[in-house]
Amino acid sequence: MNAGASAFVQKAAPLSELMASIEHALSSPLTFSSRDIAGAMARSRNTFELSQRELQILSQLHKGAPLKEFAQSLFITESTLKTHLSAIYRKLGVKNRVQAIEKAKQSGLG
């Protein structure tokens, strides 16, 4: 929704639901439609307002690479990586890499 989507349709939804969502998006692009609006809202909240780069970093934390190698793999400096990690830990309400990985798994982010 924050990215401008007009509808949420699950992969397993029947074709009729997909078509109804497309018609809704075309006729009312500034509104949002979802058969499972509560689920869509819960999923949107589970990102903890992490940026795309922070989500990318979080998804790689479990590999356990040393910071220098991790930063190089992302084409950023170690200092920039540390800044991202601090923001991730703050937003997730955790203190370290292990806690961040666990929180990501519990929230469906990892």
C-alpha positions in Angstrom: 0.0 0.0 0.0 2.8 2.4 0.9 4.3 1.7 -2.6 1.1 2.7 -4.3 -0.6 -0.7 -4.8 -4.3 -0.6 -5.4 -5.0 -4.1 -4.4 -3.6 -7.2 -2.7 -4.4 -10.6 -4.2 -3.0 -13.9 -2.9 -1.2 -16.2 -5.3 -3.8 -18.9 -4.7 -6.8 -16.6 -5.4 -9.2 -17.6 -8.1 -9.0 -15.8 -11.4 -12.3 -14.0 -10.7 -10.8 -12.4 -7.6 -7.7 -11.3 -9.7 -10.0 -9.8 -12.4 -12.1 -8.0 -9.8 -8.9 -6.5 -8.2 -7.7 -5.3 -11.6 -11.1 -3.7 -12.4 -11.0 -2.0 -8.9 -7.5 -0.7 -9.6 -8.6 0.7 -12.9 -11.8 2.3 -11.7 -10.5 3.6 -8.3 -6.7 3.8 -8.4 -6.5 5.9 -5.2 -8.2 3.3 -3.0 -7.1 -0.1 -1.8 -8.9 -3.4 -2.1 -8.1 -6.8 -0.5 -10.1 -9.8 0.4 -7.7 -10.2 3.3 -7.2 -6.6 4.3 -6.3 -7.5 7.9 -3.6 -9.9 6.6 -2.3 -7.3 4.2 -2.1 -4.7 7.0 -0.3 -7.1 9.2 2.2 -8.0 6.5 2.9 -4.3 5.8 3.6 -3.7 9.5 6.0 -6.6 9.7 8.7 -4.7 7.8 9.4 -2.5 10.8 9.8 0.4 8.4 13.1 -0.9 7.2 14.4 0.5 3.9 15.0 -1.8 0.9 18.7 -1.7 1.6 18.2 -2.6 5.3 15.9 -5.5 4.3 18.6 -6.7 1.9 21.3 -6.5 4.6 19.0 -8.2 7.1 18.3 -11.1 4.7 22.1 -11.7 4.5 22.9 -11.5 8.2 22.5 -15.2 8.8 25.6 -16.0 6.6 27.8 -14.8 9.4 30.4 -13.1 7.2 32.8 -10.7 9.0 31.8 -7.1 8.6 34.6 -6.3 6.2 33.7 -9.1 3.8 30.0 -8.4 4.2 30.5 -4.7 3.3 32.6 -5.6 0.3 29.9 -8.0 -1.0 27.4 -5.1 -0.8 29.9 -2.6 -2.4 29.7 -0.3 0.6 32.2 0.7 3.3 32.4 -1.1 6.6 31.4 2.2 8.3 28.2 2.4 6.1 27.4 -1.2 6.9 27.7 -0.5 10.6 25.3 2.5 10.2 22.8 0.3 8.4 23.1 -2.4 11.1 22.6 0.2 13.9 19.4 1.3 12.2 18.2 -2.2 11.7 18.8 -3.1 15.3 17.1 0.1 16.5 14.0 -0.5 14.3 13.7 -4.2 15.3 14.3 -3.4 18.9 17.3 -5.8 19.2 20.9 -5.5 20.4 22.9 -7.7 18.1 23.1 -9.8 14.9 21.7 -13.0 16.5 18.7 -11.2 17.9 18.1 -9.5 14.6 18.2 -12.8 12.7 15.7 -14.4 15.2 13.3 -11.4 15.1 13.4 -11.5 11.2 12.5 -15.2 11.3 9.7 -14.7 13.8 8.3 -11.8 11.7 8.6 -13.6 8.3 11.3 -11.3 7.1 14.1 -13.9 7.0 
